[in-house]
Structures are given as structure tokens and as C-alpha cells.
Amino acid sequence: MWSCSPLNGTGGGEDQPLCQHAQLALSAVSLLYLAVGVPVGLGCNSLLILVNLHEQGSMAMPDVYFVNMAVAGLLLSALAPALLLGPGASGWALGGSGGEAHVTLLVLFDVCALVTMYCTALLSLDYYIERALPRTYMSSVYNSRHVCGFVWGGALLTSFSSLLSYICSHVAARLAECAQMQHTEAASAIMVLIGYLVPGLAVLYALVLVSRIRKQDTPLDQESGRLDPSVHRLLVATVCTQFGLWTPHYLTLLGHTSLALWGRPVDEQHLGVLLFAKDLSRCLALSSSAVTPLLYRYISRSFPGKLRRLIKKTPCGRRSCSEDQPGVQQVLA
């Protein structure tokens, strides 16, 4: 976690009280997320995956993308303690490469970030396709599953450069050749471009198309086979949540890349601010793993029914479950 050590012994004594207050606030936010957000993320994402996989035949196109976002959320929740409290939590801004564990954490974090953002973008595009061309194979569950498979594969390939750079530093015969591959600024710029700008433009384009088609009242809107109206609210809430929580993280990456490209030396005071912003933005990004399944739980109309059917098949027995059915229905309502 970020600390005030960069300001120690650099003539920044007057900034020490403010620095200590900022460190205390960041520690409180991080511990609050670890105490509340991580259990919520692990539990809600596991429940989302279990409920949908239990009834794969009734899964719709949005459910496929939310299941994949839940898998990424599980990984983010599991990585959160090491990312927020680990000794290499602020090594990125200092340019340190860290050990095997730190590199693995960063690769998995980048993979989850890419999967989350691209699932949000593809959900927006497929929602428009479903509204414009109902019952088309382009937005079917079968097609969405294959698209999500390509998303995971592409995310792994995009994050592979960090792992390759670390391996090169250990096995390269010439360190000069290996040093040419270790450009943290280039990796950050690639993540901003591929992980944020591309899906952001795709979501913006899809929302513009959806807003246009919603203004047109056609007979197709009366068909029973179209998507549930709650999907639109779920889509808007998911897009706002994901981009709202992940934008600070990508802005810090962009700031780090811009400072490196300018070639200007960063004093210790600004370095401390950069480290603080990086850790705070990472905490906000990790919190998306707990917020997204809650949105799905309370906005999706199909989830309570699926959860109720799953509870009926638990080992508690049909008799005891039926006796508590009014209470269960009240909780699931």
C-alpha cells in the first residue's frame, strides 16, 4: 500500500501531516473494501455463476456476459488482498518489475480488466443487434459463448507481454536486447488504448444506436421473444458502473505514460501524489467485482426465479424448504 516514505528526507516536512491523513484515509478505504467488498464479491459472483450454470438452457444473451464478468470478478476479489496490501503494491509507479508473484498478479489483473470492459462493450453491441434484429443468430447465446472465449484468449495474449518481459530479464544472453523489451510506458499505453478507448468507443456507438432505435415504435417491439425490458436498465447501470469505477485506473496509466514520454523528472511530492492516485484508483477498480453482481441481482427479473428453483433442489429437503417458502420468497423479492 502507498505510504509517505517518498516524502521522507526530501524537504517535504510541511506536507507530512497531509500525507499521513491521506495515507490513513486510503488505508481505511482499503480495509473497508477488504472486510466488506471482498466477501460480497466472492459470494455474489459465485452465486451468479452457480445459478446460471445450473440452468444453462434458460440463459439469455446478457446472462452469458454477466457470467464471464462474474468469473473475472471472482479473480479480482481473490487478488484484492495481495494487490492492496502486498509489498509491491506501488512498484508499478516506481518502475520496479517485482518478482514472479508480483508479475503474475499484474498479468491476472490486466486480464480481468480487459474481460470486464470487453464484456460490457459486447453486451451493449449485442443488445442493439437483438433490438434491431430479434431472433438473429448474431446475438444468440451460442454465439455469445464463443465470443467470450475469444475475449479471454485475447486478454491473455495482450497481457502476455508483461510475462515475456520478465522472462527475458532472466534468460536473455544480452541484457541490452532484453532491455529494449522492458518499456513500461508502452505497456501502459497499450492497456489504455486496447483496454479502455476501444471498448469505450464501442459502448458509446452502441448506446447511440440503441437510443435511436428506442425512438422508433415498430411491431417487432410487441413480440414476446424479445429481450426483457429490464435488460435495458441493467445495461445502462452496468455501463455506468464499469466505466465509472475503471476510468480512474486508466487515467493514472495515461498520466504515468505521459510523464514518461515528456522525459521530465518527477519530484518526490508529485511522485507521492501519483502513488496515492494509483492505489486509490486500483481500489475503485477492484470494487467493481462486488458492485456488478449486486446490480445483476436486483435488476435482472430472471435471477430471483432461477435462485428460487436452485434453493428448492438443495439438500435441505423439499419439506423443510416448502415450510420456509414464504420467508424465502420475501428475501428473493
N, C-alpha and C positions, 0 to 999 in steps of 0.2 A: 504494500500500500504506500501511497505517496507520503512523504514526510518532509519536515523542514530542514533536512540535512543540507540541501543545496545552498541554503542561505547562511549556514553557519560559517563563520570566519571569513565572510566576504564583504564586511562593512554594511550589512543589511540588518543591523541590530534593531533599528527603529521599526522594521517590518516583522520582527519576530512575534509580537502579540497577535497581529493579524494572521500571520502564518499559522500560529498554534490554534487560533479559533477555526480557521479553515480546515486544518487537519482534524480537529475534534468533530466538526460538522460532517466531514467526509467519512470519518470512522463510524459515526452514529448512523449515517445513511447506509453504509456497507453492512454493518452489523444488523440493522433492521431488515435489510433485504435477505441476509443470510438466515435470520431467525424466522422470517415470515415468508418471503418470496420464494426461497429455495424449496421449503416443504410444499407450498402451494403449487409451484411449478412441477415438481416431481409427481405429486398426487394427481393434479388435474390433467396433466399431459398423459400420464399413464392411463387414467380413466378414459380420456378421449380416444386413445388408441385402442384400448380393450373393447370399449363399447362398439366402435365402428368395425373392428376386425371380427367381432362376434357376429355381426350381421352384415357381411360383405355384400350380400345380394341386394340389400336396400340402400347401399351407399350411393349418393349422388355425386356429381362432379365436384361441388365445393367440399364435400367430406374428404375426398382424396387429397386435396391440397392441405386441408387442415390436419389430416393425419401426418403428412410429411412435415408440416410446421411443428407438430407436437413432438415428432422424433427429434427434430433439431432443438426444440425447447428442452427436451429431456437431457440432451448432451450439454446444453448451455447451463442448465441447473446443476448438473453434476460437476461441470468445470468451474462454477462460480467461486467456491471456496479457494481453490488454487489461484484463480485469476485475480481475486480481490485481496487475498491475504498472503499470497506466495512471495518469496524474496525477490523474484524477478518481475513483480507486477508493473514496475515503472521502467524496466530495462529497455523497452521499445524507444522511448523518447531520448534515452541516453545513447542509443546506438549499440547497446550491448546485444550480443547474439544469444547468450544464455546457454544452458545445457540441453541435453536431449529432452528432458521433461518440459522445459520452457518452450522449446521449438514445437513440440507435439501439441502443447496447449494452444499456441498461437495458430497452428495449422487447423486444429479442430474448431477453434473459434471462428476463423475465417470461413471454413466450410459451412458451419451453421448459419453464419451471417448471409452467405450467398444463397443458401437454400431458402432461408426465410424470406429474403427480398424477392427472389425469383418466383417463389410460390405465390406471393402476394401479387406480383405482376401478371403471372399466368392466370391466376384466379380472375383478375379484372378482365383480361382479354377473353377468356372462355365464357365469362358471364355475358359479355357483349355478344359473342357468337351465339350463345344459347338464346338470347333475347331476339337477335336478328334472324336466326335460322334454327327454330326449335326442332328437336329430334334429329339433329345432324350428328354424324359420327365424329365431327371435328371437336366437339365439346363433350364427348361421351366419357363415361367412367373408364372404359378400357383405354382410350387414348390418353386420358389424364394420367393414368398409372405409368404408361410408358414415358410420357413427357417428364414426370417426376423422376423416373430412373435416369434420364439424360441430365436432369438438373443436378442430381447427386454426383454423377460422374463428372460433369463439367466443373462442379465446385471442387472436387478432389484434384482435378488436373490444374485448375487455376491456383490452388494453394500449394501445389507440389513444388513450386519454385523456392519457397522458404526451406522446405526439407532438403531440396537439392543443393541449395547454397550451404547449408550446414554440413552435409555430407562432403561436399567439395573441400571445405576447410580442413577436413581430416584425412582425405585420401589423395588430394592433388599433389602431383610431383613438384609443381611450381606454384608457389604461393601467389606470384604475380598474376598468373592466369586465373587462379581462383578468386582473387580479389576483384577481378572485373565482373564477377557474377554477383557480388555482395553489394548490391545497391538497394538499400532500404527505401530510399526515396522512390525508386522506380516501382518497387513492390507496392508501396502505399498509393502511388498514382494509379497503378493498375486496379487496385481494390476500389478506389474512389470511382474510376471510370466504369469498370465492369460490375461492381457490387452495388453502386448507388445511382449513377447517372443513367445507365441503360435501363434498369428496371423502373427508375423514376419516370423517365420519358414514356416507357411502355404503359405505366399506370395512368399517367396524365392523358395519353392518347386514348386509352380505353374508356376513361371516365368521360371524356368529351363525347365519344361515340355513344356511350350509354345515355348521357344527358340528352342527346339529340333523338335517340330512338324512343326514349320515355315520353317525349312530347308528341309522338305520333300514336294515336289510338287506332290500332288495327284489329281485325277479327282474330288474329293469332293470339292476342292478349287474353282472350277468353278461353283458350284451350286448357284442359285440365292437366295436360302433360308438361306444361311449362314449369319453370322453377318456382319455388315457393317465394311469395313476396318478401319474406323475412331475409332472403338471401341478399337483397339489395342493401338493407340496413347492416347486415353482417359484413358485407363487402366494404361499405363506407367506413364502418367502425374499425375494421382490420387495417385498411389502408392508412387511416389517420393515426392509428396506434403504432403500426410498424415504422412508418416514416417519421413520426414524431419522436419515437424513442431511439431510432438508429441514426437520425440526422446529426446529432452532436458528435457521435463517434466518427462519422465520415468527415465532418468538418475539422476535427482535430487531426485526422490523417492528412487532409488537404493543407492545413496550416503547417504541419510538420514538413510536408513536401515543399511548400512554398518557401519556407525559411531555408531549407537546404539548397534549393535552386538559386536563391538570391546570393548565397555564399556569405551572408553576414553573420558574424559571431553573435551568439545569443548569451547575454549576461545571465548571471545566476538568478536574478529576480524574475526575469521573463521565463527562464527555464523552470523555475518552481511553479509559475502560473500554468505553463504548458503541461507539466506533470499532473497538476491538480485537475486541469480540464480533461486530460486523458483518462484519469481514473474515474472521475465523475461521469463522463460520457460512457465509459465501459459499463459502469454500474447501471446506467439508464438502459443501455442496450441489453444487458442481461435480464433486466426486469421484464422485457417483452415476453420472455418464456413463461412468466406467470400470468400476464395480462391477457394474452391471446386465447388460451383455453377458457378463461373466465368469460370472455366475450362470446365465444362459441357456445358455452353452456347456457348463457342467459338470453341469447338472441336466436339461436337455432331452434326451430319448432320441432324438429325430428329427434333431437338428442334426448329430451326427457322420456319420450316413449321408448326409445332404444334402451335407455338406462333402466327403465321400469321392467322391461322384458328380461334384461340381464339379471336383475335382482331376483326375479321370480325363479330363475334357474340356478341360484346359488345353493350351496349345501345346507342352508338353514332349514330347508323343507318348505313345501307348499303350504302346509297347515299353519306354521308359525308366521310365514310371510303374509298369508291371507289375513291373519288376525291383526297384523300391524299395517294392513294396506292403507287405511285412511291416513295414518301418520306418514307413511311413505309417500302417498300422493301429495300430502301437504308440503313435504320437503322438496319434491320434484316439481311442484307447480311453479 
